[in-house]
């Protein structure tokens, strides 16, 4: 069979209606979603299928919803005998990758990321933190500008996500991000786009949440992975449960090094890189690194069947 990697989306890929056709078409998906509702103690699937968008976008709902859809599709693929040789995810997506690599049960992962979302939401005062996507500026110039803003304002502003060439996300206090929007444009950025997020994720302002999260991580039934998972913090493969737990805590306040993960995957001699879950954000990032790479975005029943047909071709 063809050699593929599965990559999993993070926050920003959610959409009202996500996972509904899978729920309608597959008994095993209904059972999985119903189990998740029971574990969480509320009806997450109603929020996923019906919204409203504002409720789905709350971090504590978005994270388990994204993980659940990704895990359901992964399960359907496994039942077809389709397994990745390596996996990874973007921020929250790393948890979906760990479920795919059999590092923890899906129901425990759903509860863990629900609690993670709550901690992230509460780590910094509402409306006081922000993030922005910076397009068309090299990392060195961007970092120099952020250092200048920090010295000028005494506010936190840091690189949060390195997504692909020319796309870097910054995170920090609202005041610093407001200054950065103007100064990064002056430094040569083509666009600086404030993001609709509820906090300064992947910055040092998340360290209070990380301290609390480290206790939650210890209470999960972890095992070593059955396939390698690329970690966001290091952009290296991990398999050891002890290393995974430590890196997941660090991930809350560290940059997501996704561009490097893509570059590593491109060196794996893969037949395709497959985004498993809601949306097509990550396949777009892969194409920005190497437009010739074969990619699939498997997010619903139609795309699932198309991918299964492709991978089983002689």
Secondary structure, DSSP 8 states (H G I E B T S, - for coil): ---EEEEE--TT---TTTTHHHHHH-HHHHHHHHHHHHHHTS-HHHHHHH--HHHHTSHHHHHHHHHHHHHHHHHHHHHTT---SEEEESTTHHHHHHHHTTSS-HHHHHHHHHHHHHHHHHSS-TTSEEEEEEES--HHHHHHHHHHHHHHH---EEEEEEEETTEEEEEEEHHHHHHHHHHHHHTT-SEEEE---SS-TTSGGGHHHHHHHHHHHHTS-----SSEEE-TTTSSEE--HHHHHHHHHHHTTS-B-HHHHHHHHHTS--SEEEEESS-SHHHHHHHHH-TTS-EEEE-SHHHHHHHHHHHT--
